[in-house]
Amino acid sequence: MGVLWESSGGTEDGYGLRGRRRRFRSGVAALGAMATVVAGAALGAGTAAAATTTTFVTQADIAHACVETPTPTFCTDLSGTAGSANVQGTPTGSGYLDLKSPLATDKVQVFNTTHNGQRLDTITDLSYDSLVTSPGSNIGQAPSVQITINPHKAGITFATLVWEPIYTDTPSVVGMQEHFHPTASPSGQGGWEARQNAANLGQPGALGFNQDTASFADVLAAIPDATITTFSGLGVGQGSGNAGLESHVDNFQVNGNNWDFEVQAPVAPTLAVNAPTQLTAGNQPVAFTGTLDNNPGTAIPNARYDITFTGDAGLTADQIVLKYQLPNGTFDTVPLTGSTTGVGSITGYFGPFTGFTFPADTTVTTNFQIAVKAGAPIVR
């Protein structure tokens, strides 16, 4: 009996398995099927937005020093003697970046170098999740964002932009999961500063923006030609002067790219579909199965089972009848759209549009039936 899962939320881009393209032969219709699991991956402290591309980041990824050549995608910069940055959690999709600053002299930073060398104004959206588990000596402090830049202004060739939530009038609360959006905080409570700006709180400095209260838009307006350095880059961490601060960070998102910290990268679910390669127009439906295997794997909160047919014979969606079996043994029709004219394809999905829950360590097989209606085009 086939199995249909219940809906649990929106869909996201995820793991896909491509099928082979097949031609139509004389007297029969041959279908090249592509079945795809469209999945919203578990993201530790939260679920990314639908347009977000998620990359899993493990301890091995952040273990690089920022001075390495070639430049690693992630690197860790530690100052002091006792600070640490480690990916922790469980291997089932609940990982996070753990930051510790035991001493006031400890400074802990984890950088992503993807945007190194680019203009600062290419950063349009920046956010992350934070959870302070142990307060530091400065109450209200939380992980901050750092961007190493060349301002190209006032003879200054290097500066570190820092965004701290405490300067947005929203000091962190110990034990509370918080979502910060540094590029969205308003002017006057923006939270952006740079030591090289050399100004007092709320006052303009050498770089031209108001220290600690500037918004990201204010910063871009003051240093419009700024570029991100080719070392370090854009990161999250804890500065010095916060003895005892320990926190968790996850879902570090830049311009729609989500960096999800996990103890181990989830194993992509595999999908095996034994769809027939040839069907005679007008014949009885042919049975086949699709088996979705997430064993071992990580629970996927939002998944959808999509199917695409490709070919060259000019079939239209209304000439194919595709059904899947419900838990009660009956069959329901998969709505299809499109045609195989030119480079087109016929597509559809079964189950709820918004997706279903697919647990870890699970293998499920669904029964299908497919037929091509009499009179469908063939190639001679």
N, C-alpha and C positions, 0 to 999 in steps of 0.2 A: 504493500500500500504506500502511496506517496504521502509526503508530509509537507504541510504548509505552516510556516511560522507566523507568529503574531507581530504586528507592527510595533516599533519602539521609537520612532523618530525619523528625522531627516536623513537624506543620503549624502554621501561624500564620494569623491574620487577615491579609488582604492585598487585592489589587486585585480588583474585581468588576465585571462588566458585566451590567446588568439587561435582561431581555427584556420583551416586551409581553404583556399579559393578553388572552386570546382566549376567545370563547364557543364552545360546541358547536352545530353546526347540524343540521338534519334530515337523517338518513341517513348522516352522516359524523361523525367525531370530530375536532375541531380542537384542537391543542395549542399553548399558549403556552410556549415553552421559555426557560429562563434558564440560561445556562452561566456558570460562575464559576471563575476561577483563584484557588484558595486558596493563598496564597504566604507563605513565611517569608523576608523580605527579608534580603539580606546586610548585616551590621551592623559592618563594619570589624573591630574587635577581638574580636567574638564574636557569638553569636546570642542574641537575646532569648528570654525564656520564652514559652510558648505563650499566656499571657493578656496579653501585653504589646502595647500599641499603639505602633507606631513612627512617629515624625515625623522627616523628614530636615531637617537644619539646615545651611545653606550660609554662606559668608562674607558674603553680602548680608544674611542674617538677623541675624548678630552685629555688624554694622557700626554699629548704632545706639548712641548715647550714652544712658546711663541717665536723663538729665535731660530727654529728649525728651518732647514732648506731641503726640499721645496716647502713652501708655506702650507701647513696642514689646514684642513677645513675648520677644525676647532683646535684651540690651544688654551693652556692654563698658565696664568701668570701669578706667582705667589711671592709676596714680600713679607719679611718677618720670619719667625722661626717655628710657629706652631699652627698656622692657618692651613686649611685643606679644602679641596673641592672634589667630591666623589659622587658618582651616580649610584643611588641606593633605591631600595624598594623591593618589590617582589617580582618574579619573572612572569607575571600574568597581567601586565599592562598597568601597573600602579607605581611606576618608577618616578624619580624626581632627582634633581641636582641638589645635593646637600652641601651647604657652605658653612664653614666654621671659622671663627676669628677669636680664638681663646685669649689672645693678648692684644693690648691697645696698638701694638706695632704691626699686627698682622693685617695684610691686605690680600684679598682673594678675588681673582677675576677669571672668568672663562669667556673667551672671545670666539666669535665666528668671523671668518675672513672672507666670506662670499662677496661682500661689497667693497673689499679693499681696492683702493685706487679709483673708486667712483666718486662722482660729485655727491656732496652731502644732501643736496636737494632731491636725489633719487630715492631717498628714504621717505616714504609717504605714510607708512603705518607701522607702528611699533607697540607691542604689548607683551605682557607676561603674567603668569600666576605666581603668587608668593605666599608663603606660610612661615611666619616667624615662630620657631619652637622654643627659643630661649632668648630673652631680651639682652641687649648689650648694655654697656655703661651709659650710653645715650638713649634714653627711653624714647620709643617711637620710631627708631631707625629700622629700616628694612633693606633688602637687596636693592641696589641701584643699577642704572644703566650707564655704561661708559662708551664713548665713541672717540677714538683717537683720530685727530684731523690735522690738516694743514689749513689754517684759516685764510691764508693769502691776504692778510690785512695787517696794517700797522707794523710791518716788518716782522711779524710773528709767524714762524713757520711750523710750529707744533703747539697743539693744545689738546687737552682731554675734556670733552664735553661730558658732563655728568648730570643725570636726572635722578633726583631723590624725592620719594613720595612725601617725606616729612615737610618739604617746602611747598607742598600743594595744599596745605592746611588739612591734610588727611593722614595724620601719623598712624603708623601701623599698629594693629592690635595683636598682641601675642595670642597664638593659638587659633587665629581666624584666617581662613583661606581668603585671599584678596586678589583681585584682578586689576592690574595697573595698565594704563594706556598713555605712555609718555608723550606721544605725538598729539594727543587730544586735550591735554590739560590747558586751561585758559590762561591768557595773558594776565599777569598780576598774581597768579597762583600756579605758574607754569612749572616750576621746579627745576629749571635748567640753569646750570652754572659752569664755570671753568676757572680753575685757579689762575690761568693766564689772563683772564679778564680783569683780575686785580681790582675788584670793587667790593664795596660793602653790600650787605643785603638790600636788595631793591634798587641799587644804584647802577647806572651805566658804567662800563669799564672800557678797557682798551679795545675789546672786540665789538663794542657798540651795543650790547644788550644788557638789560637789567639783571644783575646777579641774583640767582636763585628764584626769581619770580617770573623770568621770561618764559614764554611759551616756545614750542619748537618753531612755530611760524615766526616769532620774534627773532629767534636765533638765525633762521635762514635769511630773513630780511637784513640782518646786521652783517652777516658774512656770506653773501650770495655766491662767492666763488670758492667756498671751502670745499676741500676734497678729503675723503677718508684715506688715512695713511695706508701704505702697502705692508705694514706690519701691525700686529695686534688687530685693530679693526673695531667691530661693534660687539659689545659683550655685556654681561651681567655679573655683579659681584658685590662684595662688601669692602668698603674703604677702611682705612686705619682709624683708630680712635673709638672703636666700638668693641671693647673687650667683652668677651662672653657671648657675642651675637652668634646665633645659629639659626639657619633658615633653610627652607626648601624652595626651589624654583622649578617651574615646568611651563610647557607651552610658550616658549620664547618665540614670538612671531614677528617677522619682518616682511612687510610687503606681501602678505599672503603665504609666506613660507613658515610653517610651524616646526620648531625644533622640539621634539618630544623626547625627554630623557627617560630611558628605560634600561633596566638591568641587562636585558638581552632584547635584541630586535625581534619582534614577533615573526613567527614563521607564517608566510602567506598561505592561506587556505588553497588547496588544490581542487580543481574542478574537472571531472571526467564525464564527457558526454558521448554516448555511442550512437549518435544520430545516423540514420541511413544515408548512404551517399547517393542513392538513386531511388526515385519514386515514379511509378507509372501513373500518369494522369488518369483520374477516374477510378483507380483501384481503392480497395478498403484501406483504412488507416493502418499505419505501421507503428508498432510500439517500440519505444526506446527509453533509456533511463539517463538521468543526470545525477551524479554523486558528488556532493560537496563535502570535502574532508578537511576539518580544522583540528586535526589531531596529530601531533601536538600543535598548539596555537594559542592565540590570545582572543578572548571574548570580543566579538564585534557587535557593538550596540545597534548599529544601523547598517543593514545589508540588503541588497536586492539582487535577484537572479534575472539578468538580462540575456536575451538571445537575439542574435543577428544572423540572417541568411544572406549570402552573397552569391552572385552568379552572373551570367551574360545573356540569359534568354529572354529578358524583359518580363519576367513574372511580376504580378502585382500582389499586394498584400491580401486582397479579397479572394485570390485563387489558392491560398494556402490555409489549411485548417490545422491549427496547433492547439492541443489540449493538455492539461496537466491534472493529475489525480489529487483529489482532496482527501483529508484524513478519513472521511466517511465512505470512501471508495468510489464516489462519483467523480466525473471529470468536468472541468470547467475550461472555457475557451480562453486562450491567450490573445488579447487584442494585438493585431499587427498593423503596421503602417509602412508606406514606402513601396518601392519597386526595385528590381534589379536591372533596370534600363541603364545602359552606360556603366558608370562606376557607382551607381546607386546600390542600396541594400534595403532589405526588409527587416524591421526591428520590432521588438516587443519585450514584455517582461511579465512575470506572473507573481501573484501576491500583491500586497499593498504597495502603492507608489512610494510611500514614505519609508519603506523598508521593514525589516524584521530583525529580531534578536538572533544572533548566531553564537551560541556558547563556545567556549574553548573545549578542546578534547571531545569533539562531537563529529560524527560522520552521519550524514543523512542522504538517502536516495529518494528521488522523486521520479514517478512514472509519467511518461509522456505518450501521446499519440499524434501522428502527423499524417496528413493526406494532401494531395494536390488535386484540385477539382478537374473534372473532365473539361477538355477544351483549352487547357493551359498551353501556352506556346512551347514549342520544342525547336531544337536545332537539328537540321537534316544534313 
